[in-house]
């Protein structure tokens, strides 16, 4: 699971997908993982979505919903504020 992962690859097929948060049992400050879109559709990371519990929410580096195109990735890390933060990069 994500709790022990350092790399998470997601294949979005058929239509773009939206992720509102990550439920990680035992998530702690400074936990991180690399998230890569290996599919043919966009993946949208919803910024501070009300659809996720407070400890699972994503706060993106753009302070807005963030779209990962196919072959793009970013780093997520868990902060002392109990949210996932993003650091962006292009994996292509």
C-alpha positions in Angstrom: 0.0 0.0 0.0 0.9 3.7 -0.1 1.9 3.6 3.6 5.2 1.9 2.6 5.5 2.9 -1.0 8.0 5.3 -2.6 6.5 5.1 -6.1 2.8 4.9 -7.0 2.0 4.5 -10.7 -1.6 5.1 -11.8 -3.0 4.1 -15.2 -6.0 6.3 -16.0 -8.0 4.8 -18.9 -11.2 5.7 -20.6 -11.7 9.1 -19.2 -9.8 11.6 -17.0 -9.9 10.7 -13.2 -10.0 13.0 -10.2 -8.3 12.1 -6.9 -9.5 14.1 -3.9 -7.0 12.7 -1.3 -5.0 9.7 -0.1 -6.2 7.6 2.9 -3.0 6.3 4.4 -3.1 4.4 7.6 -0.4 5.7 9.9 0.7 8.6 7.6 3.2 10.7 9.4 5.1 13.9 8.9 7.8 13.6 6.2 6.3 10.5 4.6 6.5 10.9 0.8 6.0 9.1 -2.4 6.4 9.7 -6.2 3.1 9.7 -8.1 3.2 9.0 -11.8 0.4 9.0 -14.4 1.2 6.0 -16.6 -2.1 6.0 -18.5 -3.5 7.7 -21.5 -5.8 10.1 -19.7 -5.3 13.0 -17.4 -5.4 12.6 -13.6 -6.7 15.6 -11.7 -5.5 16.1 -8.1 -8.2 18.1 -6.4 -6.8 20.9 -4.2 -8.2 20.9 -0.6 -11.3 18.9 -1.6 -14.3 18.7 0.7 -14.8 15.2 -0.6 -11.8 13.9 1.5 -11.3 13.7 5.2 -9.1 16.4 6.6 -6.1 14.2 7.1 -6.3 12.8 3.6 -6.6 16.1 1.6 -4.1 17.3 -1.0 -2.8 20.8 -1.1 -1.2 21.3 -4.5 1.8 23.5 -5.2 -0.5 25.6 -7.4 -3.2 26.1 -4.8 -5.7 24.9 -7.4 -6.7 21.6 -8.9 -3.7 20.2 -10.6 -3.8 18.1 -13.8 -1.2 15.4 -14.5 -1.1 14.6 -18.2 0.0 11.1 -19.3 3.7 10.5 -18.4 3.8 13.3 -15.9 4.5 12.9 -12.2 5.0 14.7 -8.9 6.2 14.1 -5.4 3.7 14.2 -2.5 4.7 14.6 1.1 2.8 14.6 4.3 3.1 17.7 6.4 2.9 18.6 10.1 -0.4 20.3 9.1 -1.8 16.8 8.3 -2.2 17.3 4.5 -0.5 16.0 1.5 1.6 18.7 -0.3 2.8 18.4 -3.9 6.2 19.2 -5.6 5.9 19.1 -9.4 8.2 17.6 -12.1 7.9 16.3 -15.6 8.6 12.6 -15.9 8.8 12.5 -19.7 
